[in-house]
Amino acid sequence: MAVQICPKCKTDNFSWNIDVSETTLTKWSCLHCKYIAVENETDERKCLRCNQKTETKLKDKIEEFWWCSNCNSTTKVE
């Protein structure tokens, strides 16, 4: 499995696994800073910065934001 850039610590250590009890949820975690977020597979859109359909909504214990796995940008959900 390929790793991505972590939206919190910006290292190349962000990986995912599927929650077997809930097929639409993907759990993301950073091996470096231990950040954990959940992605709902149904929440995706075209990135406002790179114009690719690679932006998904991540939610952690504190906040929810859009994260683009292509250009590594984040946008807070207000």
Backbone hydrogen bonds in HBPLUS format (Angstrom, degrees):
<---DONOR---> <-ACCEPTOR-->    atom                        ^
c    i                          cat <-CA-CA->   ^        H-A-AA   ^      H-
h    n   atom  resd res      DA  || num        DHA   H-A  angle D-A-AA Bond
n    s   type  num  typ     dist DA aas  dist angle  dist       angle   num
A0004-GLN N   A0014-PHE O   2.71 MM  10  4.82 159.7  1.75 139.3 146.6     1
A0014-PHE N   A0004-GLN O   2.98 MM  10  4.82 164.2  2.00 149.9 144.7     2
A0006-CYS N   A0011-THR O   2.86 MM   5  5.57 165.5  1.88 159.4 160.5     3
A0010-LYS N   A0006-CYS O   3.01 MM   4  4.77 135.7  2.21 125.5 134.2     4
A0031-LEU N   A0013-ASN O   3.01 MM  18  5.36 164.4  2.03 143.4 144.6     5
A0015-SER N   A0029-SER O   2.97 MM  14  5.65 168.8  1.98 158.8 156.6     6
A0029-SER N   A0015-SER O   2.87 MM  14  5.65 159.6  1.91 163.3 169.8     7
A0017-ASN N   A0027-LYS O   2.87 MM  10  5.39 139.5  2.04 145.0 158.0     8
A0027-LYS N   A0017-ASN O   2.80 MM  10  5.39 159.9  1.84 177.3 170.3     9
A0019-ASP N   A0025-LEU O   3.23 MM   6  5.83 177.9  2.23 150.5 151.1    10
A0022-GLU N   A0019-ASP O   3.10 MM   3  5.43 144.4  2.23 107.9 118.0    11
A0025-LEU N   A0022-GLU O   3.16 MM   3  5.74 168.8  2.17 121.4 124.8    12
A0041-GLU N   A0024-THR O   2.73 MM  17  5.19 171.1  1.74 164.7 165.6    13
A0026-THR N   A0039-GLU O   2.80 MM  13  5.00 160.8  1.84 149.1 155.5    14
A0039-GLU N   A0026-THR O   2.73 MM  13  5.00 165.1  1.75 154.9 160.0    15
A0028-TRP N   A0037-ALA O   2.79 MM   9  5.22 172.5  1.80 162.4 164.1    16
A0037-ALA N   A0028-TRP O   2.98 MM   9  5.22 159.6  2.02 141.9 146.6    17
A0030-CYS N   A0035-TYR O   2.87 MM   5  5.19 146.9  1.98 148.3 156.1    18
A0034-LYS N   A0030-CYS O   3.05 MM   4  4.90 131.3  2.30 123.6 132.8    19
A0038-VAL N   A0059-LYS O   2.83 MM  21  5.27 161.7  1.87 143.3 147.8    20
A0059-LYS N   A0038-VAL O   2.93 MM  21  5.27 146.7  2.04 139.7 150.5    21
A0043-ASP N   A0040-ASN O   2.92 MM   3  5.65 164.6  1.94 127.4 132.2    22
A0057-LYS N   A0043-ASP O   3.37 MM  14  5.75 150.3  2.46 139.3 140.6    23
A0045-ARG N   A0055-GLU O   2.89 MM  10  5.38 153.7  1.96 150.4 156.5    24
A0055-GLU N   A0045-ARG O   3.27 MM  10  5.38 152.9  2.35 174.4 166.6    25
A0047-CYS N   A0052-GLN O   2.70 MM   5  5.43 168.3  1.72 153.3 151.2    26
A0051-ASN N   A0047-CYS O   3.02 MM   4  4.85 133.8  2.24 121.8 130.8    27
A0069-SER N   A0054-THR O   3.06 MM  15  5.78 159.1  2.11 158.2 152.6    28
A0056-THR N   A0067-TRP O   2.91 MM  11  5.45 160.0  1.95 150.8 148.6    29
A0067-TRP N   A0056-THR O   2.74 MM  11  5.45 161.8  1.77 158.4 163.8    30
A0058-LEU N   A0065-PHE O   2.76 MM   7  5.48 164.7  1.78 173.8 169.3    31
A0065-PHE N   A0058-LEU O   2.89 MM   7  5.48 160.3  1.93 157.7 164.4    32
A0060-ASP N   A0063-GLU O   2.93 MM   3  5.62 168.7  1.94 169.6 173.3    33
A0077-VAL N   A0064-GLU O   3.09 MM  13  5.72 159.6  2.13 147.0 141.5    34
A0066-TRP N   A0075-THR O   2.76 MM   9  5.01 163.1  1.79 155.8 153.5    35
A0075-THR N   A0066-TRP O   2.89 MM   9  5.01 148.8  1.99 139.1 145.9    36
A0068-CYS N   A0073-SER O   2.97 MM   5  5.36 162.1  2.01 155.7 159.6    37
A0072-ASN N   A0068-CYS O   2.82 MM   4  4.98 126.9  2.10 132.3 143.5    38
